Amino acid sequence: MSEYNDIARRVNELAETYREEVVNFLRKFIAIRSETGKEGDAARALLEEMQRIGFDEVYIDQIGNVVGRIGTGKTTILYDAHMDTVSPGDALHWGCDPIEGKYEEGYVYGRGACDDKGPLCAMVYAGKIIKELELNQGDFTLYVVGVVGEEDCEGLAVSHLIETEGIKPDYVVVGEASGLRICRGHRGRALYQITVPGKPGHASAPHLADNSLYKAARIILKVEELNEKLLNDDFLGKGTVAATKVDVLSNSINTIPGETVVYIDRRLTAGETKELALEELQKIADEFQAKAELMYFDSPSYTGYIKKAEEFFPAWSLAEEHPLIQAGAKTFKTLFNQEPTIGKWGFSTDGTYTMGRAGIPTLGFGPGEEHLCHCVGERISVEELVKAAAFYALLPKAIVNR
């Protein structure tokens, strides 16, 4: 144990010496816009940084993931964090340029700071610590991967890595903002659309038409009421449903719409399936001769590669007693001399595939405040960034030692 504590001390010290370097790279990384489907420039910058740091192998795969490998040991560990971001938004609302990567009073600001470029940078610099301290003595193979397309379709790019590229991890660590909590699960989600028929007509004679927008409004109210009937899980919490967008088929604002589409975001707790959620929505739709359908993702990645997938992402959880979660807890306690908080995320991550579909033991951990993701004023604490790099650097050793 004393040897392990000594390693932890050296990891902490080295992570601290890289504080300025990781901040500089994160600011540079934020300044490269990388909305979903447009990650190419960010991918090349990440590739170059991994090469500069000295990863044993770095490449970009067919779908556009940046893959960095350290070691060739028996136990394979995959670190997963995404390069893509939502739109930066208007600088007027931020009070600064959202892609400038402003650094002020211990925080880096900008789109992607905590979702998800900050956690990804911490993982990359964990690789640098592992290399410099020679923490991998043939014990493990570590892949640090900057994935694409996560904001639109969680798990799509990492599933390509595992199913098509042939990387078969024994354990997965998902780097997303958790405030340095260890996350062992989260609710799933599914996206649906309800197509509401009607009869178009001129707005001057609404009685001659059948207004699909009115029917859609009634459907939305019933969707809201559905929240009262959804399942609850002691750990993951309650399922929820929300109407998030409406499209109308109309050739002018003076035309009664003949078709309206309502988009639904359904968060699924344990025991709730995509079939159950569809059945609940179709029951509402039937009253208005409408049709509910699960949506599909088929947009090309920045490399032009298309991988079609349904917009369904199952809930998942890993027992707190699982060796991976316990290795995470040991790593945290040894590094920071305090007990970790072990819980769940409120949002959805690539864990929906790695644990939810593939059954690979998955642990979530990252710097950054969960509630700031996608928000104006998104930022990340540099103190948390440094601690996360230390955690990611020591965790593989804790995993193989167990």
N, C-alpha and C positions, 0 to 999 in steps of 0.2 A: 504493500500500500504506500509506503514511503517513496518508492521509486515512481509510482503513478502520480503521487502528489508533486514530486519534483518535475515530472513531465508537464503537469498542469501549470505549474509556476512558470516554466519556460515558455509554454504556449501563450499564457497571458502576457508575459513580457514582450514577446515577439509581436503579438497582435497589436499591442500598444505602440510599438515602434513603426508599425505600418499605418497608423492612424491617418497621417497626412496623405499617404499614397492612395489609400482606399477612398478617401474623400475626393481627391483629385480625379480618380478614375470614375467615381460615381457621378460627379458633376459633368464630366465629359460625356458619359453614357446618357445622362438625362438630356443633354443638349442635342442628341441625335434622335430625332422624332422616329417613333416606331409603332404607330398604330397597327392594329391587327391587319396582316396582309402586306405590310410595308416595313418589315423588320430588316431588310437587307443590309442597310448601312450599319445598323446597330450590331447585326450578326458579325459583320466583318471586323468591327472594332473589338468585339468580345473575343473573336478568334485571335486577333493580334495580341491582345492582352494576355490571354492564356499562353500563347507561344512565348511571349516575352518573359512571363513568370517562370516558364520551364516545365509545363505539363509534359508528360512522356509522349502523348499523342493528342493532336487537336485536329478536328475536321468538321465540315458542315455536311449533314446528311441530305438525303433526297428531298425531304419536306422542308428543310431549312433550319433544323435544330443545330446549335453549336455544341459539339461534344468534346469534352476534355477528359483524358484518362490519366490516372496516376496508378502505377503498380500493375501487377499481374497475379495477385494472390487469389487463393481459393474462394474467399468470401467476396461476393460482388455487391457493392453498395452504390445506389444511384441517388445523386443529389439533383433535385428537379426544381427549377425556378423559371419563370417565363420572361421573355424579352419584350413582348408586345404590351402596349398600353391602350387605354381609352383615349379619346381626344383630349388635348391639353386644355381646351376651353379658352376663354377670352382673358387676355392679360389685364384688362380693366377690372375684372372681378378679383383677380389674384392680388393686385397691387404690385406685381412684378411679372417679368416674363416667365411663364410656366415651363419653358424649356431652357432657361438660363442656367439652372442648377445653382441658385443662390445659396451661399453659405453664410449663416449668421447666428451668432450666439449658440453654437453647439448643434445646429440643425442644418440639414441640406433640404432645400425646398425645390419642388418641381414635379411635373407629371411623371409618375413612375418611381418617385423617391422611395415610397414604401410598397408600391404595387407595380412592378415587383423587382425593379432594378437594384434597389438597396440590398434585399436579401440575396440576390444573385451575385452582386459584388462581394458580399461577405463570404459566400461559398467559394468564389474564385480565389480570394486571398487566404481562405482556409487551406486551399491547395498549395499556396506559396509557403505557408507555415509548415505543412506536412512535408514538403520537399526539403526545406531548409533544416528542419530538426530531424529529418530522416525517421519520421514516425511510422512509415510503412516498411517493415522489415520482411517483405514477402507475405504479409498476413492477409492483405485484402487488395481488391481492385476497386478503385473509386472512380466513378464517372460523375463529373460536374457538367450538367446540361442546361443550356439556355434554350428553352423550348419556345415554339411559335404558336400563335393562334389560340392561346389559352383563354383570352377574354371572351371570345365568341364560342368556343367549343372545348370545354375542359377535357383533358385526357386524350384529345385527338392526336396531338404530336407525340406525346410520350407513348401512346399505344403503337404508333408507327415505329418508334425506336425499339420497342420490345418485340413486336410481332413481325416487323419487316426487316429491320436492321440487325436483329438477332442478339441484342443485349438482354441478358436474363438476370436481373438483380435478385439477390436474396432478401434485400431490404431497400426501402425507399425512404428518403427524407425530402419532404416537400417544404421548400422555403417560401413562406408567405408571411405577411405581417401578423404577428401574434403578441407583440409586446414582450417577447422573450418567454412566453408561456409555452409549455409542451402541449401540443394538440393531438389528441388521439381519435379524432373523428369529426364529422359534421353532417348536417342534413344533405340530402341530395336535391336535385332540381330537374324539372322538365319544362319544356316550352311547348305550348299548344296554340293553335289558332282556331277561332270559331268563325266560319263563313256564314253570314246572315243574308238570306235572299230578300229581294223586294221587287218593286216594279217602279222604274224611273218615270219621271214626269216633270212638267214645268212647275216651278215653285209657285206660280200664280194660281195653280189649281191643284193643291195638295190632295184634295179629296179624290182625285182621279188616279193617284199614285199609291204605292205601298212603300212607305218610308223605312228602308232597312236600318237607317241610323236610329230611329225611335226604338225599333225592336232590339238593336244592339245595346242601347242605353238600359233597357229593362234587363237584358242578359247580364250586363255589368253589375247591376244592383244585386242580382241573384248570386253572382260569383262572389261578391263581397260577403253576402250572408253565409256562403258555404264555409267560411272560416270557422264558424261556430261548431261545425260538425266534424272537423278533421281530427285525426289521431294525435295522441301525445305520447312521447317516450321520456322516461325518467332522465336519461342522459342527453339525448339529442334535442329534446324539446318538442314543440308542437309543429305539425305541418301547417303551412300557410298557402294562400293563393291570392294573386293580385292581377287585375287587368292593368296592362302597362302601355298599350298603344292601340290606336284605332286608325284604320285606313278605309276610305270610302271610294267607291267607283262612281265617279260623277264627272261630267264634262264641263261643269261650271258651277259657280256658287248659286246660280239661279235654277239648278236642277235638283230634284228630289233624287237621292242616291238609290240606285237599284241593287247595290250590293255593298255590304260593310264587313270588314274583317276585324275581329277583336283578338288581340294578342294577350296570352295569359302566361304569367310566370308562376309555376307551382313548386313550392319547396316541400320536399318529401321527407318525412321522418321515418323511423324504423317501422316496418310493417306496411308502408304505403308503396304501391307499385305504379308503374306508368299506366298499366291497364286499369287499375282502380281509379286513378286520377282522370283518365280519359272517360271512363264510365260516368263519373260524377259530373263532368262537364257536358257530356252528351245528353244526360238526363235533363239538364237545364236547356240545352240547345233544342231538344225535341219539341219543347213548348212553342218554339218559333220557327219550326221547319228548318233549322240551321244544322250545320255539320261541324263537329269538333274533330280536330286532327292533331297528332303529334307532329312537330316540325322537324325538318332535316337541314343539316349544314352541308353545303357543297361548294363553298368558295375556295378558290385556289390560294395556296400559300405564296409568299413572295418569290419562290422558285418556280411557280407555275404548277406545282404538284397539287392534284385534287384528291382528297380522301373523304368520301361521303360518310356521314355519320348521323344517327338520330340525335335529336336534342334532348337526350335523357341521360342523367348523371346520378347514379344510385347513392343513397346514404351509406355511410360506412362508420365503423368504430373498431378500435383495437383495445382489448382489455388492458387495464392499467397494470396488471401483473405480467404482461407479455415482456419477454426479455428485451425487445427493442425499446419499449417505453422505459423500462428499468435502467437500460444502458443510458438513455437520455437523462433520466433523473440523476444517475450517478455522475455523469459528465457535468451537469449543471452544478450539483452540490460541491463537487471537487474543485471546479474552477472558481466559483463565486462564494463558497462557504455559506450557502443558504439553501433551504428547501425550494424546489421549483414548484410553480403552480401548474397543475396538470388539468387540462380541460378540453374544450372543443372550439372550433371556429363557428362564427355565425354565417359566413359566406361559403361558397363552394370552391374547390381546388382540384388539381390533377389527381388527388387521392380518390376521387370518384372512379377513376379507372384503375389505379395501381392497387388499391385495396378493395374498392367497391366492385370492380369487375374481375380483375386478375387475381385477387386474393393475396397480393404480396404485402407482408407486414410493412406498414407505413406510419411514419412519425412526422408531425408537423411542427415547425419551429421557425421563427424569424423575428428580425428587428422591425420596429414600426408599429404604429397604432392602427388597429383594424378599422376603426370608424373613419379614418382619413382616406381610405382607399376610394378612388374615383372622385374625391371631393376637391373643391377649390381650396387652395392652401395646403395641399398634400405635402408632407415633410417627413423626415426621418431623423431620429436622434443619433448623432455620431457615437455617443457612448454606447448605445445599443448596437450599432453597426460593428464596433470593435469587439464587443462581447460575443456577438453572433459569430464573427469570424473565429474567435477562440473556441466556441462551442462546436462549430462545424469541423474544426481541425482535430479536436480531441475525440469526438464521438466515434469515428471508425475504430479506434483502438479499444474503446469501451465495448463496442459491439463484438469484436473478435475475441476479446478477453473473456467475455461471458460464455 
